[in-house]
Structures are given as structure tokens and as C-alpha cells.
Amino acid sequence: MPEKNRQIFLVETPAGKLQESHFEMRTGDIPAPQDGQVQVRNLLLSLDAANRAWMQGDTYRKGVGAGDAMDGYGIGVVTQSESDRFAAGDIVGAAVGWQDYSVHKAHRLEKLPADVKPLSHLISLYGIAGKTAYHGLVQVGRPKEGETVLVSAAAGSVGMFVGQIARNLGCRTIGLAGGPEKCAWVTDTLGFDACIDYKNEPYRRRIAELAPDGVDIYFDNVGGAVLEAALFNMAMKGRIVCCGAISQYDTTEMTSPRGVPGIHVFKRLRMEGFIVMDFADRDAEAVRDMGRWFRDGKMVVEEDILDGLENAPRGLIGLLAGDNRGKRMIRVAPDPA
Ligand SMILES: NC(=O)c1ccc[n+]([C@@H]2O[C@H](COP(=O)([O-])OP(=O)(O)OC[C@H]3O[C@@H](n4cnc5c(N)ncnc54)[C@H](OP(=O)(O)O)[C@@H]3O)[C@@H](O)[C@H]2O)c1
């Protein structure tokens, strides 16, 4: 057990590409819980594209600016509790931040099932990634059997689940991913019907070739030029699920797709954004279906876990550059025995 708390701060707000020099590791005392609070030993941090988006200012939550401790979702084990709602040894999820230990008011913690093995599945399959994919596709996209679903960042954490859920619901699935290796993995391992290498192929034309009758649902993780290519290939009454815009997070040159709103008008499209928490009241449904597909061998779970808190900045920069396959996390401490 460490005797000090390591904590990573954002020391400069990035103007353009995020770099390791924008962060600094500091060491301090391990925070002690006060009445009604709980101390958590962080086990795994979820690295999310959103961590970079928060540096652009306030959005669905308060932004992270220069001088702030880096925030981030993660899971941990309760080490001391001054609340009767939690006991030492409980597994919890929260905005634990990029640090070894965190202290929280009890109501800010979610108690998680400690019997899930490995615990990392609480971040991938049963966590933000899986729930975002499920709610975004099922609740917002509302797929029907036989429809064609296109998803970007298909080899990433949300995208890999979206395509598999769509396939399990009887849809045709087309992914977009960067590079031939990722595309081969998306079709051969994840079981998508096709995958377009958006870095090396004329993707707007390829979408048209692979979906000659149009795309019924485009699950958008990237925004920008890829969103534009999808828009021009939508079917009548198509739905665009706006999950995120990773192409716009790590740059000062934002691009908007052309064709808005003309295409929406003549194709009667619905374009709708969402945040995973919007559907918290339906999380149990997501966890139930994802678990059933996983146990039935119909859901591949790929986790990309980097060891060591000190590697969080490098891990996030790599995620934005497409180094990851599947759900990227940082291992801060081993799972309890
Ligand atoms: N709405 C919500 O509640 C919610 C919740 C969670 C996540 N999200 C969103 O989901 C998306 C995925 O995030 P994640 O954290 O799960 O990351 P991820 O998909 O695991 O990783 C990001 C991937 O994006 C791809 N990418 C990076 N720059 C790109 C670009 N310019 N054009 C196309 N693809 C690019 C890279 O793959 P390639 O090698 O294929 O380029 C990279 O591996 C993000 O937009 C995020 O904001 C939304």
C-alpha cells in the first residue's frame, strides 16, 4: 500500500494537440474521510475521449482547466468508510480522478458487484462503454431487424459494442476504423459484415457501395468529415445517433459537415445527441442484455489496459491518436484478492 497519494494535474490547457507536458504528477498526503465520506483506493481508471473534450470548457459537466486535478471515471475498493452505506472492501465506481486514493461523499459513489471477474468488465462490458453503446443504439437509434447500421471508431470501446449489439438485433453492420489491421479485426473477430479503412479508402464512396439502399442508422463517434460522408449516404427516415465527435476534440480547427439541414429535410432524417446518464433508469436492461450476449458467446470484450497511474497522460494521448483497440484503461492497483 502506498504511503503517499500520487495525483496528476492538468498544468496547461492545450491549444491544439494534447501533450504529456500539459500534465504534472504531484505527491501529497493520502486524503482522510470525514463524517459521511468514504476513502477509495483506485484500481482502474477509464480513459475516455471525453477527458480531452472536458479541456475545451464546460459541457454536460464542468470543464477541466489549467491547475485542476485531472478528473476521470474509475473503479476502486473502499479502504475506510465514515458512512454506514459503505464498508471496507466494497467495490465502487465514481469520478475518482487520476490519483491513487480519492475521498467521496457517500452519495457520489455507486456500489458495484464485487463478484464480476475481471473487475475491468465493470468499466467495459457493464460500464460506460457498454451502456453508451446499448442506450445510444437501442434507445436513440431504435434499430429494426434487417436495417443497415454504420458506426465510426468501430474498433474503439463504444464502437466495438455498437456493431455487435446491432448484429445481435439482426441488423447489417458496417464499421469505419483506421488502418487495415483494425478493419480486419472488426470483421474477423467482432463479426461486423464489413469495415471501411477511413484512413486509406475513399470512405464516402465505399459507404455507398456497401449500403446501396442507404444507411438506416449512423452511430457517430467522430463528427467532422466522416459524419458528412455518412449524411450523404443515409436512407429515407434514417437516424443519426450523435454519441461524440472525437475528430473535433484535439484540434483548434473544427469542421462542420456540409449538407445540414438540406439532407435532413429531403430524406426526413432524425439526428439526436445523448449522454449515457440520460438513460440511467434503463441501465439494468443494458447490463442484462450485454451479460446474456457475453455468456452466449455473442459479445467479444476487448480491453486495452496500460499499467501504472503515471501512464495516464500517454494513454489518453494515444487514444486520441487511435493507438487503442477496445476499451482503454489504466491499472492503478491490482484487483483485491
Ligand atoms: N454520449 C456519451 O454519453 C458518450 C459516452 C462515452 C463515450 N462517448 C463518445 O464515444 C466516442 C468514443 O470514445 P471512447 O472514449 O470510447 O474512445 P475509443 O472509441 O475507445 O477510442 C477513440 C478512437 O477514435 C478514433 N479516432 C480518433 N480520431 C479520429 C478521427 N479524427 N476520425 C475518426 N476516428 C478517430 C481512433 O480509432 P481509429 O484508429 O479508428 O481512428 C480511436 O481509437 C467519443 O466521441 C466519445 O466522446 C460518448
The ligand as a Tripos MOL2 file, in Angstrom:
@<TRIPOS>MOLECULE
LIG
   48    52     1     0     0
SMALL
NO_CHARGES

@<TRIPOS>ATOM
      1 N1        -22.5040   10.3780  -25.3560 N.am      1 LIG1
      2 C1        -21.9710    9.7050  -24.3390 C.2       1 LIG1
      3 O1        -22.5460    9.5660  -23.2550 O.2       1 LIG1
      4 C2        -20.6030    9.1120  -24.5240 C.ar      1 LIG1
      5 C3        -20.0450    8.2380  -23.5610 C.ar      1 LIG1
      6 C4        -18.7990    7.6700  -23.8170 C.ar      1 LIG1
      7 C5        -18.1300    7.9840  -24.9950 C.ar      1 LIG1
      8 N2        -18.6850    8.8530  -25.8760 N.ar      1 LIG1
      9 C6        -18.0360    9.1890  -27.1480 C.3       1 LIG1
     10 O2        -17.7120    7.9730  -27.7950 O.3       1 LIG1
     11 C7        -16.6380    8.2100  -28.7010 C.3       1 LIG1
     12 C8        -15.5890    7.1360  -28.4790 C.3       1 LIG1
     13 O3        -14.9110    7.4530  -27.2700 O.3       1 LIG1
     14 P1        -14.0830    6.4150  -26.4330 P.3       1 LIG1
     15 O4        -13.6180    7.1190  -25.2460 O.co2     1 LIG1
     16 O5        -14.8750    5.1710  -26.2840 O.co2     1 LIG1
     17 O6        -12.8250    6.1450  -27.3320 O.3       1 LIG1
     18 P2        -12.4840    4.9130  -28.2800 P.3       1 LIG1
     19 O7        -13.5350    4.7820  -29.3190 O.co2     1 LIG1
     20 O8        -12.1170    3.7280  -27.4730 O.co2     1 LIG1
     21 O9        -11.1520    5.4510  -28.9270 O.3       1 LIG1
     22 C9        -11.1860    6.5250  -29.7680 C.3       1 LIG1
     23 C10       -10.9790    6.0800  -31.2260 C.3       1 LIG1
     24 O10       -11.4000    7.1310  -32.0690 O.3       1 LIG1
     25 C11       -10.7400    7.0140  -33.3080 C.3       1 LIG1
     26 N3        -10.4030    8.3510  -33.8160 N.ar      1 LIG1
     27 C12        -9.5550    9.2550  -33.2810 C.ar      1 LIG1
     28 N4         -9.5090   10.3770  -34.0260 N.ar      1 LIG1
     29 C13       -10.3580   10.1590  -35.0630 C.ar      1 LIG1
     30 C14       -10.7380   10.9310  -36.1950 C.ar      1 LIG1
     31 N5        -10.2470   12.1670  -36.4110 N.pl3     1 LIG1
     32 N6        -11.6260   10.4040  -37.0730 N.ar      1 LIG1
     33 C15       -12.1260    9.1710  -36.8710 C.ar      1 LIG1
     34 N7        -11.7920    8.3800  -35.8160 N.ar      1 LIG1
     35 C16       -10.9190    8.8770  -34.9280 C.ar      1 LIG1
     36 C17        -9.4880    6.1700  -33.0590 C.3       1 LIG1
     37 O11        -9.6050    4.9640  -33.7790 O.3       1 LIG1
     38 P3         -9.1170    4.8160  -35.3210 P.3       1 LIG1
     39 O12        -7.7980    4.1340  -35.2600 O.co2     1 LIG1
     40 O13       -10.1900    4.0170  -35.9130 O.co2     1 LIG1
     41 O14        -9.0030    6.2100  -35.8750 O.co2     1 LIG1
     42 C18        -9.5340    5.8570  -31.5580 C.3       1 LIG1
     43 O15        -9.1190    4.5560  -31.2560 O.3       1 LIG1
     44 C19       -16.1480    9.6350  -28.4350 C.3       1 LIG1
     45 O16       -16.6900   10.5080  -29.3840 O.3       1 LIG1
     46 C20       -16.7150    9.9300  -27.0580 C.3       1 LIG1
     47 O17       -16.8710   11.2900  -26.8250 O.3       1 LIG1
     48 C21       -19.9030    9.4210  -25.6560 C.ar      1 LIG1
@<TRIPOS>BOND
     1     1     2 1
     2     2     3 2
     3     2     4 1
     4     4     5 ar
     5     4    48 ar
     6     5     6 ar
     7     6     7 ar
     8     7     8 ar
     9     8     9 1
    10     8    48 ar
    11     9    10 1
    12     9    46 1
    13    10    11 1
    14    11    12 1
    15    11    44 1
    16    12    13 1
    17    13    14 1
    18    14    15 2
    19    14    16 1
    20    14    17 1
    21    17    18 1
    22    18    19 2
    23    18    20 1
    24    18    21 1
    25    21    22 1
    26    22    23 1
    27    23    24 1
    28    23    42 1
    29    24    25 1
    30    25    26 1
    31    25    36 1
    32    26    27 ar
    33    26    35 ar
    34    27    28 ar
    35    28    29 ar
    36    29    30 ar
    37    29    35 ar
    38    30    31 1
    39    30    32 ar
    40    32    33 ar
    41    33    34 ar
    42    34    35 ar
    43    36    37 1
    44    36    42 1
    45    37    38 1
    46    38    39 2
    47    38    40 1
    48    38    41 1
    49    42    43 1
    50    44    45 1
    51    44    46 1
    52    46    47 1
@<TRIPOS>SUBSTRUCTURE
     1 LIG1         1 GROUP 0 **** ****
